[in-house]
Each structure stands twice: as structure tokens, then as C-alpha cells.
Amino acid sequence: MKIGWALGAAVGVFLVANAPMNSGASDYQGEARIDNGAVVVDIGDNYFSPKTISVPAGVKVKWNNVGRSTHNVTPNSGKSFGASLLAGESYTVAFSTPGTYAYYCTLHGAPGIAQYGTVIARAASETAKATIKTKSVSPNRTVVSVGEYLEWSNKTKIQQRVSFTPAAQSADSDLAVRTTVLVAGESSKVRFTDAGTYKYRVKSAGTKSRTNTGVVVVTAID
Ligand SMILES: [Cu+2]
């Protein structure tokens, strides 16, 4: 990562004007969404949105170039997927092998720098997970099938409160839950039984209270 600092700083200067503000406290920009059975990732000038998304393996991911410039989807390693897209073009691929697929645009980024993104394809047996850190929840865009769980792990040293809208279902009962509280180091999972888009806020307890946000798309894929 250190090696990338100089380039990252240089690219960052002109990105400020163009990049969406993904760090805002109540910002759900770049919501995960489904289009014709594919999970959509928008390509703008010069970013991918959502930047990181977790999907069930086998689900199609569709990149849409909604920017004005030409961009490309280039894997950090290998050539198992990838495309160059003019403005308005799209590219769809299904990640049928579970794994983490890191990619970037060679024109406006580098691996892990500036215009880059990640698709996490989960095995069918694998519960979707999100890690809560002080300044982020990652991945913060998750697609699950109806009936699946999302498990949050609290890696901070303070209590975190995850509140979602609409309510989901608790992991071990049929009770609808809107808020789940995680003490430091704990994890908690919630089951999503109805298709839809669930937004959530992760609020930390304590004086330096901070809110991170995320989106879960529950879909009837399969
Ligand atoms: Cu680009």
C-alpha cells in the first residue's frame, strides 16, 4: 500500500471534484440494485459505485458506464473477466467461483488506488458478513437471497448499534427486529425474509459517536 501513496495522492487531487462523497454519515449513494437479474455497478468519472459489493456466487454483476469517459474493468491479477467500455456501454459477467475479485480501471486508477473496486462472491454455504470498524463497515453493499443472513462483527472497542429500515428478522426467532446492539468484539446476524432494499446505520456508542451506513439488497435470485 505504501508504494501507492505518491500516485494515490496525485490522483486524489483531481478526484476530489469528481468522486461521490461515500464517506458521508447518512449517505446511501451507490446503493446496490438489481437490473434484469444482475447486480449493477455504475462506472462514473472516475469511480466505481458501489466500490465493494458482496454477492452470492453465480449472480451476474453488470457494470454500466454512466460517465462521459471511456473506462475499463481490469482484474488486479489474471484475465478471468474484464472489458473496456465507452460511455453508455455495459458489461455483464457471472462470478460462479467463490472468491474476492479485485479490479481497477487502467486509465484512472491502479490496484487499490483511485478508480478501483471489489466483488466478493460468496459460496452458497457462506453467510454474508460485514465488519464494523471505527470508520467503516465493509463491505457496505451486500446482496443476499431471500431467507439469507447478514452477520455483522464489531471489531471496534465500543458498543455499536445497527438499525435498519425496514425491519428484518432476528436470527433465532420470527421476531421482527429493527435494531441490534453489538458489544465490542461481538457479532450478530439478522435474517432477511422479504425481498427489498434495506438500509442500515451503524452508530457507535460513546462520546466520539460516529455513524457508518450500508445497504442490503434482498433478492429472489435463483
Ligand atoms: Cu476509468
Boltz pocket constraint, residues with backbone or C-beta under 6 A from the ligand:
constraints:
  - pocket:
      binder: B
      contacts: [[A, 44], [A, 46], [A, 70], [A, 71], [A, 72], [A, 105], [A, 106], [A, 107], [A, 108], [A, 109], [A, 115]]
      max_distance: 6.0
